[in-house]
Amino acid sequence: MGLPTTIERHTRSEQEVLVERVVEWNEDSIAREFADEFGVDLDDVEVTDQFDHGVEWWEVEVNRRMYTVFEDEDDAREYAIGYLQDEFEMEPEILAGVAEWVINDNVSVYPTDIRLIAQEEGDRRVEDMGDEEAAEAVGMDVEYLEAIDDEDYAKAEQIGADAREIVAEEVIDDWKDGLKQDPLGFLADEHGIYTREELLSGKASFIQVDLDGVAKDIISNDGVANTLARYDGHENETSEGLIYYRTN
């Protein structure tokens, strides 16, 4: 009689494996997707591959209707930002129509320019200012007139020089603050030297407009469809997740 034999049955446990379907998007697969999306024959769909602003996208025509198509929302957003930047560069005057809070958040003047411009304005303000006028402007007129009455002209002249320095410093501080905090409001609204349109269109070379920041703020606030869906302002998605916007 032999030894008892123990038979061990090893059963492999089942594992659920989530497999994400990966679609290789190209002109042919895009065409099939849009034929299904709109229930038309494949021959009624025309696809053109494009690449702009670091994003691959497609121009799709379905029965004479044009669509801009992206693989996902991130690509659509990046493209929309680049698209707006191009528009602003080609036609800077349209910046004047952008919401004021967006522009103000993205306009600046380089510190070196602020310092130079403020100094020039301070110098200009006192360039033709006499001693008595300067003394009166800073409340030193009594002291000045007393020096004149005493025929102490050297003292009167010094009072005038000191007063001009004070006036210049006040102007310099005012311009530094204005150009740093709100350059458009300071130059256009407060001083009327330029209009906002002139400042945004490049007439004042020291005004720096962060076009990337403007575009990002617009897209974040208004959405991508407001920029790309020129026909109806709507964002659409196919069954396989393509994002598209109608343009005519």
C-alpha positions as CSV (number, residue, x, y, z in Angstrom):
1,M,0.0,0.0,0.0
2,G,1.5,3.2,-1.1
3,L,1.8,6.4,0.8
4,P,-1.3,8.7,0.5
5,T,-0.9,11.3,-2.1
6,T,-2.2,14.8,-1.5
7,I,-3.1,16.6,-4.6
8,E,-3.0,20.4,-4.3
9,R,-5.1,22.4,-6.7
10,H,-3.8,25.9,-7.2
11,T,-6.4,28.3,-8.5
12,R,-5.3,31.6,-9.9
13,S,-7.6,34.4,-8.6
14,E,-9.2,36.5,-11.2
15,Q,-8.1,40.1,-11.5
16,E,-10.1,42.9,-13.0
17,V,-7.9,44.8,-15.5
18,L,-9.1,48.2,-16.6
19,V,-7.9,48.8,-20.2
20,E,-8.2,52.3,-21.5
21,R,-8.9,52.3,-25.2
22,V,-6.3,54.4,-27.1
23,V,-7.4,55.9,-30.4
24,E,-4.7,57.0,-32.8
25,W,-6.2,60.1,-34.2
26,N,-5.3,61.0,-37.7
27,E,-7.2,62.3,-40.7
28,D,-8.9,59.0,-41.4
29,S,-10.0,58.2,-37.9
30,I,-11.2,61.8,-37.4
31,A,-13.2,61.5,-40.6
32,R,-14.8,58.2,-39.4
33,E,-15.6,59.8,-36.0
34,F,-17.4,62.8,-37.5
35,A,-19.2,60.7,-40.0
36,D,-20.6,58.8,-37.0
37,E,-21.2,62.0,-35.1
38,F,-23.3,63.6,-37.7
39,G,-24.7,60.4,-39.3
40,V,-23.3,61.1,-42.8
41,D,-21.4,59.2,-45.3
42,L,-17.6,59.2,-45.0
43,D,-17.3,61.0,-48.3
44,D,-19.2,63.9,-46.8
45,V,-16.4,64.6,-44.3
46,E,-13.2,66.4,-45.2
47,V,-10.3,66.6,-42.6
48,T,-7.2,68.7,-42.7
49,D,-4.4,68.1,-40.1
50,Q,-3.0,71.3,-38.6
51,F,-0.4,72.3,-36.0
52,D,-0.2,75.7,-34.3
53,H,0.8,77.0,-30.8
54,G,2.4,73.7,-29.9
55,V,-0.9,71.8,-30.5
56,E,-2.1,69.4,-33.1
57,W,-5.6,70.1,-34.2
58,W,-7.9,69.4,-37.2
59,E,-10.1,71.4,-39.5
60,V,-13.1,69.3,-40.3
61,E,-15.8,70.1,-42.9
62,V,-19.1,68.3,-42.8
63,N,-21.6,69.3,-45.5
64,R,-20.0,72.8,-45.8
65,R,-20.0,73.3,-42.0
66,M,-16.6,74.0,-40.6
67,Y,-15.3,72.8,-37.2
68,T,-12.1,73.2,-35.3
69,V,-11.3,69.9,-33.5
70,F,-8.9,69.0,-30.7
71,E,-8.0,65.7,-28.9
72,D,-8.9,67.1,-25.5
73,E,-9.8,70.3,-23.6
74,D,-6.2,71.0,-22.6
75,D,-5.2,71.2,-26.3
76,A,-8.2,73.4,-27.0
77,R,-7.3,75.8,-24.2
78,E,-3.6,76.0,-25.3
79,Y,-4.6,76.7,-28.9
80,A,-7.2,79.3,-27.8
81,I,-4.6,81.2,-25.8
82,G,-2.1,81.2,-28.7
83,Y,-4.9,82.2,-31.1
84,L,-5.8,85.3,-29.0
85,Q,-2.1,86.3,-28.7
86,D,-1.8,86.2,-32.4
87,E,-4.9,88.4,-32.8
88,F,-3.6,91.0,-30.3
89,E,-0.2,91.1,-32.0
90,M,-1.7,91.6,-35.5
91,E,-4.4,94.1,-34.3
92,P,-3.3,95.6,-31.0
93,E,-6.1,98.2,-31.2
94,I,-8.6,95.4,-30.3
95,L,-7.1,95.3,-26.8
96,A,-9.0,98.5,-26.1
97,G,-12.2,96.4,-26.1
98,V,-10.9,93.9,-23.6
99,A,-12.3,94.2,-20.0
100,E,-10.5,96.8,-18.1
101,W,-9.7,94.5,-15.2
102,V,-8.0,92.1,-17.5
103,I,-5.8,94.8,-19.1
104,N,-4.9,96.4,-15.8
105,D,-3.7,93.1,-14.4
106,N,-1.4,92.6,-17.4
107,V,0.1,96.0,-18.0
108,S,3.3,97.2,-16.5
109,V,6.3,99.5,-16.9
110,Y,9.8,98.3,-16.4
111,P,11.4,99.7,-13.2
112,T,14.2,101.4,-15.1
113,D,11.7,103.2,-17.3
114,I,9.7,104.2,-14.3
115,R,12.8,105.7,-12.7
116,L,13.9,107.6,-15.9
117,I,10.4,108.9,-16.7
118,A,9.8,110.1,-13.2
119,Q,13.1,111.9,-13.1
120,E,12.4,113.6,-16.4
121,E,9.0,114.7,-15.2
122,G,10.5,116.0,-11.9
123,D,13.2,118.0,-13.8
124,R,10.6,119.3,-16.3
125,R,8.3,120.5,-13.5
126,V,11.0,122.8,-11.9
127,E,12.9,123.7,-15.1
128,D,11.4,127.2,-15.4
129,M,10.3,127.6,-11.8
130,G,11.5,130.7,-10.1
131,D,12.6,130.9,-6.5
132,E,9.5,132.6,-5.2
133,E,7.1,130.3,-7.0
134,A,9.0,127.3,-5.7
135,A,9.0,128.6,-2.2
136,E,5.2,129.3,-2.4
137,A,4.5,125.8,-3.8
138,V,6.0,124.1,-0.7
139,G,4.9,126.6,2.0
140,M,8.3,128.3,2.3
141,D,7.2,131.6,0.9
142,V,7.3,133.5,4.3
143,E,10.8,132.4,4.9
144,Y,11.8,133.4,1.4
145,L,10.2,136.9,1.6
146,E,11.8,137.5,4.9
147,A,15.2,136.8,3.4
148,I,14.4,139.2,0.5
149,D,13.4,141.9,3.0
150,D,16.6,141.4,4.9
151,E,18.4,141.6,1.5
152,D,19.9,138.2,2.3
153,Y,19.8,137.1,-1.4
154,A,22.1,134.2,-0.9
155,K,19.7,132.8,1.6
156,A,16.7,133.5,-0.6
157,E,18.4,131.8,-3.5
158,Q,19.1,128.7,-1.3
159,I,15.5,128.6,-0.1
160,G,14.4,128.6,-3.8
161,A,16.8,125.8,-4.6
162,D,15.7,123.7,-1.7
163,A,12.0,124.4,-2.6
164,R,12.6,123.3,-6.2
165,E,14.2,120.1,-5.0
166,I,11.2,119.3,-2.8
167,V,8.8,120.0,-5.7
168,A,10.8,117.8,-8.0
169,E,10.9,115.0,-5.4
170,E,7.1,115.2,-5.0
171,V,6.6,114.9,-8.7
172,I,9.0,112.0,-9.0
173,D,7.3,110.1,-6.2
174,D,3.9,110.8,-7.8
175,W,5.0,109.5,-11.2
176,K,6.7,106.4,-9.7
177,D,3.6,105.5,-7.8
178,G,1.3,106.1,-10.8
179,L,3.4,104.2,-13.3
180,K,3.8,101.3,-11.0
181,Q,0.3,101.0,-9.7
182,D,-1.9,101.9,-12.7
183,P,0.0,103.2,-15.7
184,L,-3.0,103.3,-18.0
185,G,-5.2,105.2,-15.6
186,F,-2.3,107.5,-14.5
187,L,-1.3,108.5,-18.1
188,A,-4.7,108.4,-19.8
189,D,-7.3,109.3,-17.2
190,E,-5.4,111.4,-14.7
191,H,-3.0,113.3,-16.9
192,G,-4.6,112.9,-20.4
193,I,-1.2,112.5,-22.1
194,Y,-2.4,109.5,-24.1
195,T,-5.7,107.7,-24.7
196,R,-5.9,104.1,-23.5
197,E,-6.2,103.0,-27.2
198,E,-2.9,104.8,-27.9
199,L,-1.1,103.2,-24.9
200,L,-2.3,99.7,-25.8
201,S,-1.5,100.0,-29.5
202,G,2.2,100.7,-28.8
203,K,2.4,104.5,-29.0
204,A,4.2,104.6,-25.6
205,S,7.0,102.1,-26.0
206,F,7.6,101.9,-22.3
207,I,4.1,100.3,-21.7
208,Q,4.5,96.5,-21.6
209,V,1.4,94.4,-22.2
210,D,1.6,90.8,-21.2
211,L,-0.4,89.3,-24.1
212,D,0.0,85.8,-22.8
213,G,-1.5,86.9,-19.4
214,V,-4.3,88.8,-21.2
215,A,-5.2,85.7,-23.3
216,K,-5.1,83.4,-20.3
217,D,-7.3,85.6,-18.2
218,I,-9.8,85.9,-21.0
219,I,-10.0,82.1,-21.6
220,S,-10.2,81.4,-17.8
221,N,-13.0,83.9,-17.4
222,D,-15.0,83.4,-20.7
223,G,-14.1,79.9,-21.7
224,V,-12.6,78.5,-24.9
225,A,-15.8,78.4,-26.8
226,N,-16.3,82.1,-26.6
227,T,-13.1,82.5,-28.6
228,L,-13.1,79.5,-31.0
229,A,-16.8,78.7,-31.6
230,R,-17.4,81.8,-33.8
231,Y,-20.7,80.4,-35.1
232,D,-22.6,79.6,-32.0
233,G,-20.3,79.9,-29.0
234,H,-20.8,76.2,-28.0
235,E,-18.3,73.5,-27.1
236,N,-19.1,70.0,-28.3
237,E,-17.7,66.5,-27.6
238,T,-17.9,63.4,-29.8
239,S,-18.5,59.9,-28.4
240,E,-14.8,59.2,-28.3
241,G,-14.0,62.5,-26.5
242,L,-12.9,64.8,-29.3
243,I,-13.6,68.4,-28.5
244,Y,-14.9,70.5,-31.4
245,Y,-16.2,74.0,-32.1
246,R,-18.2,75.2,-35.1
247,T,-16.7,78.1,-36.9
248,N,-19.2,78.9,-39.7
